[in-house]
Amino acid sequence: MNTLRVGVLLVALTAFMVWVGQLVGGAAGATIALGLALAMNIGTFWFSDKLVIKMTKARPVSPSEAPELHEMVERLSARAGIPVPALYVVDDPSPNAFATGRSPKHGVVAVNTGLLDILNKSEVEGVVAHELAHIKHRDTLTMAITASIAGAIMYLAQFAQIAAIFGGGNSDEEGGTNPLVLLVIAMIAPLAAMMIQMGISRAREFEADKSGAEIAGRTDGLANALLKLQRGADAIPSRSMTPQTAHMAIVNPFRGVGGFTKLFKTHPPIEERVEKLRALNI
């Protein structure tokens, strides 16, 4: 069901991008938007792992530098039935982790130094298993494509705002779009894109929690890790993640302030994730 939901949301995100392009530039705008979506998806497929690694300033960690972590990744990868991913560390005191790569063969697992500082071995194992689950189910590619399309919609919204201010499509009689409509698009499009992006992210986190617990063979390591990581991330906001990559982290890397902002969180509530984990019969 989650896989179907993700597919529907991805199609919706692409269709929304084409719709915004049509409103901004008519048929030509829709064609450009569709071409941009396809180009970004192809680019994301081939280069998403390199882009994320560069953006987060992750660095490869050798077996001699972190022998226990390498052994853990190799052992859990065998249990997951996937190739051993490349292992990276991010010099960030905010405790977190993420996975990337277009396929299991090109998988990457990255952990923040802050995570290694506060978690015990079973908790790190739970986090690594969660990230391996993302790689196994190709969530890393799904999320990278989602982020690229959402980012493109943000740019289209900015273009709509500029067009409204400077008179783009300033007459319905001339076949253009009313400037007021363009301003509405500029305000609504980014919010809609974010909501769809977050819907995909939340669906995949629940599935990765479940699969990760199965790979690790226990639920308590990941459950305890999630509680610690969220407290740590709330206390120390990330300096390596951005709003565009936040959905890739195992917990929300930026502190929420409650109220209306809860609608825009990239992850399900930690309490709900932990509750579902502890209800599993593993």
N, C-alpha and C positions, 0 to 999 in steps of 0.2 A: 504493500500500500504506500509506504514512504517513497519507494522508487517511482511509482506512478505519479505521486504528488509532485515530486521534484521535476519530472519530465513535463508535467502540465505547467508548473511555475516557470520553467525555462522557456517554454513556448510563449507563455504569457508575457514574459519579460522582453523577448525579441519582438513580439507583436506590438507591445506597448511602445517600444523604441521606434518601430516603423510608423506607428500612428502619430507619435510626436513629430517625426520627420515630415509626415504628410501635412500636419497642421502648420508647421513652420514654413515649409517650402513647396507644398502641393505635391503633385505626382513625382516631380524631380526630387523633392526632399525625401519622400518615402523610399524612392529607389536608392538615393545616397545613403539613407539610414540603414536599409537592408544590406547594401554592399559593405558598409562600415561594420555592421554586426558580424557578417560572414568573415571579413578580413580580421577582425579582432578575435573571433573564435579560433581561426586558423593560427594566428600569431600566438594566442594563449596556449593552444595545444602544444606547440613546439617550444615555447620559451617561458612558460609560466614558472617553472621551478627556478630558472636562472633569475627571473625578475624578482621573485619573492625573496630569494637569498640575498640579492643585491639590496633590495629595499630594507630588509631587516638587519643587514650587515652581519649575517650569520657566517661563521667560519667553520671549516671542517675540523673535526677532532679525531686524532689518530688513536689506534688501539693502545699505544704506549702511554698516551696522555690520559685515557679513560678506559682501562681494561675491563672493569666491571660493567660499565655501560655498554661497551661493545659486545661483551658476552651476552648480556641481557637482550640486546636487540637481535643478535643472531639466533638465540634460543627461541624467542617469541616469534620471530619471522618464520622459523621452521614450523612452529605450531600453527601459525596462520596460513602456511602453505604459500608463501610469497617469497620472492628474492629478497635478500638482505638489503635494506635501503641504505643510502649514504647517511652518515650521522654528522650533524652540525650542532654547534653551540652558539647561542646568542649572548653576548655580554650585556645583559640587562638584569638589574636587580629585581624587577617585577617578575614574580614566578609565573611561568606560562610555558606552553609548548605548541608546536604546530607541525603539520605534515604538508608536503607539496609533491609535485611530479605528475606527469601526464598519464602514467601507467605504473603498475607495480614494479615493472622492470626499471623504471626511472624514478622510483620513490626516494623521498628525502624526509627524514625525521629531524627536527631541530628542537632543542630544549634550552630554556633560558638558564643562566647561572643562578638566578634567584630561585628557580625551582629546585635545583640540585642542593641548594643551601637549606631548604626547609622540609623536604620530603625524605622519609626513610625508604629503604630498598623496596619493600612491597608496594609502597605508594608510587614510586618512580616506575615500577614495573606496570602498575595499572595504567599510568599515563602513556607509557610507551605502547602498551597493547591497544589503547584507544586510538592512538595515531596510526598504528599499523592497520587497524580496522578501516580507517578512512582510506588508506592506500589500497587495501584489498578490494574495497567496494568502489574504487575510483572516485570517491568523493572529492579528492584533491583537484581533479580536472573539472568536475562539476562546479565546485566553488570558485575556481579560477575564472571559468567562463562567465559565471554569474557576476563576479566582480567586474569583469571587463565590460559586459553589457551595461551594468548599472552605471559604471563610470562614463560610458558613452552617452547615456541618457542625461547625466549631469551636464555634460558639455553641450548637448542639444538644448537643455533648459537655459543654460547661460546664453546660447546663441539666440534663443527666443526672446530673452530679456533685452539683449542688445537690439534685436530687430524691432521690438516694440518701442524702445526709446528713440531709435533713429528712423522710425517710419517704415520698417520692412513690412511689406504686405499691408499697406495702409488703407486699402479700400476694398470693401467687399465687392463693389461693382467691377473692379479690375481683376477680380478673382483671387485677391490676396486674403490674408487673415487679419481680422480686426486686432489692433494693438492691445485692446483690453483682453482679448482671448490669449494673445501671446504672453501677456503678463501672468494670467492665470496658469498657463502651461508652465511658465518659469517657476512658479511657486509649487504647483501640484506634482509635476513630473518627478522631481527628486524624491519627494516623500513616497510616491507610489513605487518607484524603483527600489527604495530602501525597504519598504514593507515586503515586496516580493522576494528580495534578496534575503531578508531575515527569515521569511517563511521557509525558504530552502535550507538555510543554515540550521534552524531549529530542528527541522525534520531529520537532518543527517546527524546531529549531535546525539539524539536519543538512540538511533541505530548504532552509532559508533560506540556508545556506552555499553550497549548490550553485547555487541560483538567483541568489544575489547575485554569485557569481563569473561567471556567464553574463552578467548585466547589466553588470558592470564590464568584461568581456572579458578577464579575467586572474584568476589565482588567488593570485599572490604577495602582492598588496596586502592582501587579507583574511587570508591565512595569517600573514603577519608581524604584522599588527595584532592578531590574536587572542593571539599569544604575548606581545606588549608589554602588551596590556590586562590579561591575567591576572596578569602580574607586578605591574603597577601596582595592580590591585584587591586583590591579596594584601597589598601594602605599605600601601595606604590604603583601608580599608573605607569603603563609601559612607555618607554622612550624609544622602542624599536618598531612598534606597530603603528599603523595609521588607521583612520576610520575605514578606508577601503580594504584593508587586510584584516581588520579586527575579527571578522567572522571565521577566519582560519584558525584562531587560537582555541585552546581547549576550554578556557573560560574567558569571559569578557575582560579585555585588557584595560578598559577604562571605567572608572568609578561612575555609577549612575547616581542620580540625586532623587530618584523616586518620582511619584506622581505621573504626569503625562509622559515623561521620558522613558518609563518602563515599556511603552509601546515600541520603542526604537532600540531595544536591546537586541544584540545579535545572537544571544544564546537563551535557551530555556532557563527558568529559575533553577539555581543549584539545588534547592530543597526538593524540587520535583524530580530532578535527575537522580539524586541520591535515593529518594523514595522508590523510584522505579528499579534502581540497581539492587537495593536491598530486598525487593520483592521477587527477584529472580531466584530460581532454584538451581544454583551452581555450586 
